[in-house]
Every structure is written in C-alpha cells, then in structure tokens.
Amino acid sequence: MSNELQTNEKSEIVSVDQASKKPANRKDMVKNVAIGFLSVMLVLTFFSNTIMNYSLPQVATQQIHSGSISPQIRGTGTVSAEDPYNITVKETRKISGVAVKEGAHVEIGDVIYYLEDRESTELTEAREKLDTLELSYEQALFSGNVPNDVITNVRNGKNTTYDTYQAELAAVTDAYNNALNDDNAVQADIDFMTQQSAHDTAGIAYDAATPFYTTALLQYELVIANQNGDSNRAEELERQIAELEKDNSQLNNYETQQSLSYNQKLAILNQQKAKTAAALKKATEEKEKLITSINTEISLCQQRDKITEQREKIAKLEAESVGASVKSPVAGIVSSLSKAAGESTSADETIAVIQVDGKDMTTSFSVTNTQAQKLKVGDSAKPQNVWQFGDDFKATLTSIKNDKSDPANKKLLTFKLESKDLTPGQSISLAIGERSVDYDLIVPNSAVRTDSNGKFILVVNAKSSPLGNRYIASRVDIDVKASDDNNSAISAAVDGDEYVITTSTTLIKTGDQVRLANS
C-alpha cells in the first residue's frame, strides 16, 4: 500500500516537471530560427556584390597613354628576278647527279648537273632519219622513170630555175595547143563533109522519088489503054514513060558521081586527120613528159636538200652536245632547279635558273589610291620580318602605276630588292610609309568603335558603394588623327588617364555596368 503511494507521488512529480519545460523549448526554437534567418540574410547581403558581378559582361581594358604612331603601308609580294638566266640543253639526256642546291652561288663553269655519258636521243633519231632520207632519195633517183639529164642535174646539185621551167612548159603547151587546133579543124571539116554528103544524097533521092511515082502512074494508065485498044494513047504513054526512065537513069548516075566525089574528099580529110592526130599525140606526150620531168626534178631536188639540211642538223647537234655535265655560263645564285637525279631533260627545256650577279630583283603589291598618295618613287621599305634578313637588305620603291585589276581604286607598287638572303619565287612582306609622330592620346585600335554618329570609345568609370566599386561604361566621341597596325591617336574630351574598353564578352553600350577582366 505504501509502495503504491510512493509510485503515484513520483509520477505526479514527473508530470509537473514536463509541463513546466514545454514553454521553454518553444522559445528556443523560435530563437534558433530567427538566428538562422538573420545569418542567411547577412551572408546573402555580404556576397550579393560578388554574385551580381559574375552575371555582368566581362571587359578587358587598357589605359589611354601617350606615344608615337607610325602609319606605315604594308604589303606582300613574290620576289622575281630581272633578266634571269635560264639554263637549257638542246638534247634529251638523263641526269645522273645534281651538283648544287637552290640558293647556292656558282661561278662561270661550275657544274650544275652531271649527265649519263651517252649519245642524246635527238642525235640518234637524227642519224636514223638521215639514213631513211638517203634511201628514199636513191630509190627515186634510179627508179628508171627519171630522164638521164635530170639525174645528172640533181646529182650535180643543180637547180633548174623557175623561169626555165616556165619557158619550157610554155613551149610544149603552145605546140600542144597548135596540134590540138589543127586536129580539131580537120575533124570539123570531116564532120561538115559527112553532113553535106548526107544532105545532097537525101536531095537526089527526093528528086528521084517524084519521076518514079509518075512512071508508076503512067504504067497503070498504059495497061488500061492497052486493054481498051487505044493505041494512040498507049504510044503517048510509052513515050512519056521512056523519058521518065531516062531522067531516073541520069539522076542515078549523078548520085553515083556525087557520092564518089564526097568519098574522095572525105578520104583526103581523113588522111589529114591521121596526120593531125599523130601530131597531137606527139605534142601531148611531149607535154606530159616535160611535166613529169619537172615534177620529178623538183621532188628529187627537195629530197636532196632535205638530206643536206639533216646532215647540217646532225653537225649542229654534235657541236651542241654538252658532254658529261651541264655547266653554268654565268655567275650568280641558283634560284631554281627543275630536275633531279634519274630524270631526263627535254630539248630546249629550262632545267635551272640563275639569278645573275649584278641583276636586280623586284617585288610588287597593290595598295589603295589614298595610301599611294603618301608615297613617292625612291622611298625605302623595310621587311616586316626583319630577323629573316641581314644588314645588307634594301628595298627601294621604283614605280607607282595603276593596278590593271582595279585601275580606278588601286595602285601597283614595284620595289627593287637587294639582299643575299633573297631568291626568286620567295614571298616577302614589306612596310613603307611616314615617320613616327608623337601624340598625347593613344588607344588600341580595338577600342575604336563606329556607329551612325561617328567614332567613339567606351571608358570605364568607377562608382563607390557600401559593398564596393561599380564600373560603368561611358561613351566618349573621338576624332582619329592617325593610325598604324596596332594603335590610333585620338582627340577627345578625356584627361588621358582613363581606361578604355578593348574587348567584351557581350555587346556593351553606354551606361552598362561591367565587370573587369582582372577583378
């Protein structure tokens, strides 16, 4: 009983203690939440400037400074040699070795190439062609169709003149034409006589036809008269018939006599025709013979002359044969070698080019008309890559001409070059222009901007705040006085110590807040 009372008392005491602790725990929780909120706000406020900065466009800047501007004109061209010496060979030869390298200096007589020691292809082919020409010539000369006098003339190297050919041909042509005219004339007489004979024979036959017809009628009447016993009539008819038969007999005799006369005349004409035909045949043969003789002689003389020319060509090839090597005939720098060991040359092919000592080298490039106006002939230029050349380098402007590709807007500058380090075909970049001039305000070219209102720069102005500096881009209008490849001299309403924006991660306009690249 007493134990139960003690237990109940302890339970009541615990319940009272727990009841008294609950309000205290709520207050602690509220306090802790408030402290946490305030801490977060403090952290966010403290880092807000940094967070905002990372969202701003980043810019690179450079301070305005004083210095010099060198407004030079630059260009690149290819070095070319003035009157380079091209080494060629007149024959096809195989190269066994190359004695020099490109860029090497050679003296007169120095070996450029070594050649295989054998006869050239051209010389071998020339001798083979000579053999063929001589064979054809000999076969044509003694073919049996060439007159002996022609053979003698050709073998003795004689050439009959065209005047002689013309006179001979005119003579045989005249003889031929005369024979032809004579033959045609006799043939015309024969044709006329034949036609006349036929005409006359036909006339006689016509004349004989009428009495014959009349005789037939009278004979018919005579039969009737005899039947009727009319002796008087029969007598008269017989007399008439006898007279008609007499006439027919006379006509027949006349026809026979006339035929004999025509035959005699035709026989005489045919004899003349035989003579004229023979004369025409002979004249024709003489003409054809002369024409054949002239053509044959001309052809043989041409073959003979070709043989002479071929022999002269062989002699020339033998004289021009370069032997076992190709040597330089001039002193200078080897600017190019087009052959290597194992390759073959071709006739008249350029196998090496020598820049002769004392000869000029040149280069050219185009500039705008405005740039050209700042230059004059005689101005000196420098290589853009100075380290590539020695102290002997010189480049002098020798001409300013219209550029044919764009004559209205461009000029072509030509420079005379002097340097032992230059070779034809090499690319070279030159700079030429005004001397350097000092200016108070200079900015990088990348800082100069342009819009519809003109040229301007963006300067960075710093503004203080409780959380640090803020940087604002401000526009400043400028006037560009001079420029070179890197910088521009300006006049503007600035003190000269401002920082200008050169590059940015995004497009910047005046009034924009920016973040510096090194902040």
C-alpha positions in Angstrom: 0.0 0.0 0.0 2.8 2.4 1.0 4.7 1.4 -2.2 1.8 2.3 -4.4 1.6 5.7 -2.8 5.2 6.4 -3.4 4.9 5.4 -7.0 2.0 7.7 -7.6 3.8 10.6 -6.0 6.8 10.1 -8.2 4.5 10.0 -11.3 2.9 13.3 -10.4 6.3 15.0 -9.8 7.5 13.9 -13.2 4.3 15.2 -14.9 4.7 18.5 -13.2 8.3 18.9 -14.4 7.5 18.0 -18.0 4.7 20.6 -18.0 7.0 23.2 -16.7 9.6 22.6 -19.5 7.4 22.8 -22.7 7.2 26.6 -22.9 10.9 26.9 -22.6 11.6 24.6 -25.7 9.3 26.7 -28.0 11.1 29.9 -27.2 14.4 28.2 -28.0 13.2 27.0 -31.3 11.9 30.4 -32.4 15.2 32.0 -31.3 17.2 29.5 -33.3 15.1 30.0 -36.5 15.5 33.8 -36.2 19.2 33.5 -35.8 19.4 31.2 -38.8 17.4 33.5 -41.0 19.4 36.5 -40.0 22.6 34.6 -40.7 21.4 33.7 -44.2 20.3 37.2 -44.9 23.7 38.5 -43.7 25.6 36.1 -45.9 23.4 36.9 -49.0 23.8 40.6 -48.4 27.6 40.2 -47.9 28.1 38.2 -51.1 25.4 40.0 -53.3 28.0 42.2 -54.9 30.2 39.2 -55.9 27.2 37.2 -57.3 26.0 40.2 -59.3 29.5 40.8 -60.7 29.6 37.3 -62.1 26.4 38.0 -64.1 27.8 41.2 -65.6 29.6 41.3 -69.0 33.3 41.0 -68.6 35.5 43.5 -70.4 39.2 44.0 -71.0 40.6 47.5 -70.6 43.7 49.4 -71.4 44.7 52.8 -70.1 44.9 55.8 -72.5 48.6 56.8 -72.9 50.9 59.0 -74.9 53.3 57.7 -77.5 54.1 57.6 -81.2 52.1 56.4 -84.3 53.8 55.0 -87.4 51.2 54.9 -90.2 53.1 52.5 -92.4 51.7 50.8 -95.5 52.3 47.1 -95.7 52.1 44.5 -98.4 53.3 41.1 -99.5 54.6 40.1 -102.9 56.7 37.5 -104.7 60.4 38.1 -105.5 61.1 38.0 -109.2 64.4 38.2 -110.9 65.2 40.8 -113.6 66.5 39.0 -116.7 67.2 35.7 -115.0 69.4 33.3 -117.0 67.6 30.1 -118.0 69.9 27.1 -118.5 68.7 24.8 -121.2 70.0 21.9 -123.2 69.3 21.2 -126.8 69.0 17.4 -126.4 67.4 14.8 -124.3 69.8 13.4 -121.7 69.4 11.5 -118.5 70.7 13.2 -115.3 73.0 11.2 -113.1 73.5 13.7 -110.4 72.8 17.3 -109.2 76.0 19.2 -108.2 74.4 22.3 -106.5 71.4 23.2 -104.3 68.9 26.0 -104.8 70.2 29.2 -103.3 73.9 28.3 -103.9 76.2 30.7 -105.6 78.0 29.5 -108.7 80.8 30.8 -110.9 81.1 30.6 -114.6 82.0 27.0 -115.5 80.7 25.4 -112.2 78.9 22.1 -112.8 75.1 22.2 -112.2 74.2 18.7 -113.4 76.0 15.5 -114.2 74.7 13.6 -117.2 75.0 10.0 -118.3 77.8 9.7 -120.8 75.8 8.5 -123.8 74.6 10.0 -127.1 71.4 12.1 -126.9 68.1 10.8 -128.2 67.9 13.7 -130.7 71.2 12.8 -132.2 70.3 9.1 -132.6 67.0 9.9 -134.1 68.6 12.5 -136.5 71.0 9.9 -137.8 68.2 7.3 -138.3 66.2 9.9 -140.2 69.2 10.7 -142.4 69.5 7.1 -143.4 65.8 6.9 -144.3 66.0 10.1 -146.4 69.1 8.9 -148.3 67.5 5.5 -149.0 64.3 7.1 -150.4 66.3 9.6 -152.5 68.5 6.9 -154.1 65.5 4.7 -154.8 63.6 7.6 -156.5 66.7 8.8 -158.4 67.4 5.4 -160.0 63.8 4.1 -160.4 64.1 4.0 -164.2 61.5 6.7 -164.7 63.8 9.7 -164.4 65.4 11.2 -167.5 69.2 10.9 -167.6 69.7 14.7 -167.9 67.5 15.1 -164.7 69.6 12.6 -162.8 72.8 14.4 -163.9 71.4 17.8 -162.8 70.2 16.6 -159.4 73.4 14.6 -158.6 75.5 17.7 -159.5 73.5 19.8 -157.1 72.0 21.9 -159.9 68.6 23.5 -159.5 66.7 24.5 -162.7 65.2 27.9 -162.3 61.5 28.5 -162.3 62.0 30.8 -165.3 63.5 27.9 -167.3 60.6 25.6 -166.2 58.1 28.3 -167.2 59.7 28.8 -170.7 59.9 25.0 -171.4 56.4 24.5 -170.3 55.2 27.4 -172.4 56.9 26.0 -175.5 55.4 22.5 -175.2 52.0 24.0 -174.3 52.0 26.1 -177.4 52.9 23.1 -179.5 50.2 21.1 -177.9 47.6 23.8 -178.4 48.6 24.2 -182.1 48.4 20.5 -182.7 45.0 20.3 -181.0 43.7 23.2 -183.0 44.8 21.6 -186.3 43.3 18.3 -185.3 40.0 20.0 -184.3 39.9 21.9 -187.6 40.4 18.8 -189.7 37.8 17.0 -187.7 35.4 19.8 -188.2 35.9 19.6 -192.0 35.3 15.8 -191.9 32.1 16.4 -189.9 30.9 19.1 -192.3 31.7 17.0 -195.4 29.9 14.0 -194.0 26.8 16.1 -193.2 26.9 17.7 -196.7 27.1 14.3 -198.4 24.2 13.0 -196.4 22.2 16.2 -197.3 22.9 16.0 -201.0 22.2 12.3 -201.2 18.9 12.9 -199.5 18.1 15.6 -202.0 18.9 13.4 -205.0 16.8 10.6 -203.5 13.9 13.0 -203.1 14.3 14.2 -206.7 14.3 10.6 -207.9 11.2 9.7 -206.0 8.9 12.0 -208.0 9.6 10.6 -211.5 9.4 7.1 -210.1 6.0 7.8 -208.8 4.9 9.4 -212.0 6.2 6.5 -214.0 4.2 4.1 -211.9 1.0 6.1 -212.7 1.7 6.2 -216.4 2.4 2.4 -216.5 -1.0 1.9 -214.8 -2.7 4.1 -217.5 -0.8 2.2 -220.2 -2.3 -1.1 -219.0 -5.8 0.5 -219.2 -5.1 1.9 -222.7 -3.8 -1.5 -224.0 -6.9 -3.1 -222.5 -9.1 -0.6 -224.3 -7.3 -0.9 -227.5 -6.4 2.8 -227.5 -3.1 2.5 -229.5 -2.5 6.2 -229.8 -2.9 6.7 -226.1 -0.7 3.7 -225.4 2.0 5.2 -227.7 2.0 8.5 -226.0 2.2 6.8 -222.5 5.2 4.7 -223.6 7.0 7.8 -224.9 6.4 9.6 -221.6 7.5 6.5 -219.6 10.7 6.3 -221.6 11.6 9.9 -221.0 11.0 9.5 -217.2 13.2 6.4 -217.1 15.9 8.4 -218.9 15.6 11.1 -216.3 15.9 8.5 -213.4 18.9 7.0 -215.0 20.6 10.4 -215.2 19.7 11.1 -211.5 21.2 7.7 -210.5 24.4 8.5 -212.4 24.6 11.9 -210.8 24.1 10.4 -207.3 26.9 7.9 -208.0 29.2 10.7 -209.3 28.4 12.9 -206.3 28.9 10.0 -203.8 32.3 9.3 -205.4 33.2 13.0 -205.1 32.3 13.1 -201.4 34.1 9.9 -200.7 37.2 11.3 -202.4 37.1 14.5 -200.4 36.5 12.6 -197.1 39.5 10.3 -197.9 41.7 13.4 -198.3 40.4 14.8 -195.0 40.9 11.5 -193.2 44.5 11.5 -194.3 44.9 15.0 -192.9 43.1 13.8 -189.7 45.6 11.0 -189.3 48.5 13.5 -189.6 47.0 16.0 -187.1 46.0 13.2 -184.7 49.6 11.9 -184.7 50.9 15.4 -184.2 48.5 16.0 -181.3 49.5 12.7 -179.7 53.2 13.6 -180.0 52.6 17.1 -178.6 50.6 15.5 -175.7 53.3 13.1 -174.9 56.0 15.8 -175.0 53.9 18.0 -172.7 53.3 15.1 -170.2 56.9 14.1 -170.4 58.1 17.6 -169.6 55.6 18.0 -166.7 56.7 14.6 -165.3 60.3 15.6 -165.7 59.8 18.9 -163.9 57.8 17.4 -161.1 60.4 14.6 -160.7 63.3 17.0 -160.7 61.6 19.3 -158.1 60.8 16.3 -155.9 64.4 14.9 -156.2 65.9 18.3 -155.5 63.7 18.7 -152.4 64.8 15.3 -151.1 68.4 16.1 -151.9 68.1 19.4 -150.0 66.4 17.7 -147.0 69.4 15.4 -146.8 71.7 18.3 -146.8 69.6 20.0 -144.0 69.6 16.8 -142.0 73.4 16.5 -142.2 73.7 20.1 -141.1 71.3 19.4 -138.2 73.4 16.4 -137.1 76.6 18.5 -137.3 74.9 21.2 -135.1 73.7 18.6 -132.6 77.2 17.2 -132.4 78.6 20.7 -131.8 76.0 21.5 -129.2 76.4 18.2 -127.3 77.0 19.1 -123.7 79.2 16.2 -122.9 79.0 14.6 -119.4 77.8 17.7 -117.5 75.8 20.9 -117.6 77.9 23.9 -116.5 76.8 27.4 -115.6 77.7 30.0 -118.3 77.2 32.9 -115.8 78.0 33.7 -112.2 75.1 34.1 -109.8 72.7 32.4 -107.4 70.9 29.2 -108.3 67.2 30.3 -107.9 65.6 27.1 -109.1 66.5 23.5 -110.2 63.8 21.7 -112.1 65.4 18.3 -112.4 66.6 15.6 -110.0 68.9 12.6 -110.4 67.4 9.9 -112.6 65.2 12.3 -114.6 65.6 13.2 -118.2 65.8 16.6 -119.9 63.9 17.6 -122.9 65.2 19.7 -125.8 65.1 23.4 -125.1 63.6 22.7 -121.6 64.7 25.1 -118.8 66.5 22.9 -116.2 67.9 25.6 -114.0 67.5 29.4 -113.4 70.4 31.6 -112.3 70.0 35.0 -110.7 72.9 36.7 -112.4 75.2 38.7 -110.2 74.5 42.4 -110.6 71.0 42.0 -111.9 68.1 43.4 -109.9 65.3 41.5 -108.1 61.9 43.1 -107.7 58.5 42.6 -106.0 55.1 44.2 -106.4 51.9 44.5 -104.4 48.8 46.7 -104.6 47.6 49.5 -102.3 44.7 51.9 -102.3 45.0 55.2 -104.1 44.9 57.0 -100.7 47.8 55.0 -99.4 49.8 55.6 -102.7 49.4 59.3 -102.4 51.6 59.3 -99.3 54.4 57.6 -101.2 56.9 58.7 -103.8 59.4 56.9 -106.0 62.7 56.4 -104.2 61.1 55.7 -100.7 62.7 52.9 -98.8 60.9 50.0 -97.3 61.8 47.5 -94.6 60.9 43.8 -94.3 58.2 43.1 -91.8 60.2 40.1 -90.5 63.5 41.9 -90.0 65.0 38.9 -88.4 64.9 36.9 -91.7 67.4 39.2 -93.4 70.9 40.6 -92.9 72.0 44.2 -92.7 72.5 44.3 -96.5 68.8 44.3 -97.1 67.5 47.2 -99.2 64.1 47.8 -100.8 63.5 50.9 -102.9 60.2 52.0 -104.4 60.9 52.3 -108.2 57.4 52.8 -109.7 53.8 53.6 -108.8 51.4 52.6 -111.5 47.7 51.9 -111.9 46.7 48.4 -110.9 45.3 46.8 -114.1 42.9 44.7 -112.0 41.3 47.8 -110.4 42.8 50.9 -112.0 40.2 53.3 -110.6 40.9 52.4 -106.9 44.3 50.8 -106.6 48.0 51.4 -107.4 50.7 48.8 -108.0 53.9 49.5 -106.1 57.1 48.0 -107.5 60.3 47.7 -105.4 63.9 47.0 -106.3 65.3 44.5 -103.8 68.9 43.9 -102.7 69.9 41.1 -100.3 71.9 38.0 -100.3 69.1 36.3 -98.5 66.6 36.7 -101.3 65.8 34.2 -104.0 63.3 34.4 -106.9 59.9 33.0 -106.1 60.3 33.8 -102.4 57.4 35.6 -100.7 58.3 38.8 -98.9 56.3 41.3 -96.8 57.4 44.9 -96.8 56.4 48.0 -94.7 56.8 51.5 -96.1 55.4 54.9 -95.0 55.7 58.0 -92.9 58.0 58.5 -89.9 56.7 58.1 -86.4 54.8 61.1 -84.8 54.2 61.6 -81.1 50.7 62.1 -79.8 49.2 62.7 -76.3 46.3 60.4 -76.5 46.7 56.9 -77.9 44.3 54.0 -77.7 44.4 50.5 -79.1 42.6 50.1 -82.5 40.3 47.6 -80.9 39.0 50.3 -78.6 37.8 52.5 -81.5 34.1 52.0 -82.3 31.9 53.4 -85.0 28.2 54.0 -85.3 25.9 56.3 -87.2 27.0 59.2 -85.1 30.7 58.7 -85.8 33.7 57.2 -84.0 33.8 56.8 -80.2 35.4 54.9 -77.3 33.9 53.4 -74.2 35.7 54.4 -70.9 35.2 52.7 -67.6 34.0 55.0 -64.7 34.2 53.6 -61.1 31.4 54.4 -58.6 31.7 53.7 -54.9 29.0 51.8 -52.9 28.8 50.3 -49.4 29.5 46.9 -51.0 32.4 48.0 -53.2 33.1 49.8 -56.6 30.7 49.5 -59.5 32.1 50.0 -63.1 30.0 51.8 -65.7 30.8 52.1 -69.4 30.6 55.7 -70.8 30.7 56.9 -74.4 33.3 59.4 -75.4 33.2 60.8 -79.0 36.6 61.0 -80.6 38.4 62.2 -83.7 41.1 59.8 -85.1 44.3 61.7 -86.0 46.5 58.8 -87.2 46.6 55.1 -87.1 49.0 52.2 -87.6 48.6 48.5 -87.3 48.0 48.5 -83.5 47.1 51.9 -82.2 45.2 55.1 -83.1 46.0 58.7 -82.0 42.8 60.5 -81.0 41.5 63.8 -79.8 38.7 63.6 -77.2 37.3 65.2 -74.0 39.3 63.0 -71.7 42.1 63.6 -69.1 44.4 61.0 -70.6 44.5 58.5 -67.7 41.1 56.8 -68.3 40.8 53.1 -69.1 39.1 52.2 -72.4 37.3 49.0 -73.2 39.1 47.0 -75.8 37.1 43.7 -75.8 34.0 42.4 -74.0 32.1 39.1 -73.7 28.9 40.7 -74.9 27.8 43.9 -76.8 28.3 46.9 -74.5 26.5 50.3 -74.7 26.9 53.4 -72.7 25.5 53.2 -69.2 26.0 49.4 -68.9 27.6 48.1 -65.7 30.5 45.8 -66.5 32.9 43.5 -64.7 36.6 44.0 -65.2 38.6 41.0 -66.6 41.1 41.1 -63.7 38.6 41.7 -60.9 
